[in-house]
Amino acid sequence: MTKQEKIMAGVDKIMWEAIGDDEGVIARNIMGYLHSQGVVLKVDCPTCGGDGRIQKFMDRTFSNRCPKCNGYGYVAVEPLVEEK
């Protein structure tokens, strides 16, 4: 099972368990789960600082190489949930 499939299964489980719950509670539960799985809002290439976007549909999820400099990997620069 890929990381994406694992996360989708986790969100699906939360949704099924939350039937009848308030939408705000469901949203907080999903956000907490995504945060616990390391999901971030923004990543940048550590080599060139590029954000990995290209003119076509973003294919960053299929590769860990930067399309601007061909460098490897990305670093999280904006977390999904800010620490208090």
N, C-alpha and C positions, 0 to 999 in steps of 0.2 A: 504494500500500500504506500503510495507516495505521500509526501507531507501535505499536499493540497487535498488529497482524498481523505486523509486523517482529519484535517480541519473541517472539511465539509461534513463528514460523519459526525463530528462533535457538535457542530452548529445544528445539524438535523436532530440530534438527540435532545439538545436544549429546547428546540422548538416543540418537539413532541411532548416533552415533559412539562412545558409551559402552557399547554392548552388551557385557556380560561384565565391566565394571569394577565395583569396589566401590561400594556405595551412598554411602558418605561422599565418595568422589572425585566422583561424579556430582553430589551435593548442593553441594559446594564449587564445582564448575564452573558449575552453574546460578546459584548465588548471585553468583559473580563476574561472570557475564554480565549478570544483572539489574542489579547495581550499576553496571556499565559503561554501561548504557543509561539510567541516571538514575532507576531505580525506587526509591521511598522507602516507608517504612512508614506515615508520618503526614504530613499536610499541614494547614495552618491558613489561614484567610482573613486576609490582612494588614490588612483594614479593621476587622473586629469580633472577630477571634481565634477565630471559630467553626470547627469542624472539618468543616463541610460535610455532616454527617449530617442526614437527615430521618427522620420516623417510618416511611416506607415503605422499600423496598429502596433502598440507596444508589445514586443516579444521578449521582454526581459525575463518573464517567467519561464522561458524555455532555454535560457542560456545565462551563464554567469560571466560572460564576456561583455565588456563595454563596447558598444558599436562605434564610439568616437575614437578611442585610442587602442582598442583591442586588449585592454588590460583585464586581469581576472578579478572577479569578486566585486562586492558592493558593501558599503558600511551604512548602518542605520543612522540617519541624521535627524529624523523626526519620529518619536515613538507614537504609538497608537493612543496610549494613555499616559498623560504627564504625571510624574511622581509628585506627591504633595509634600 
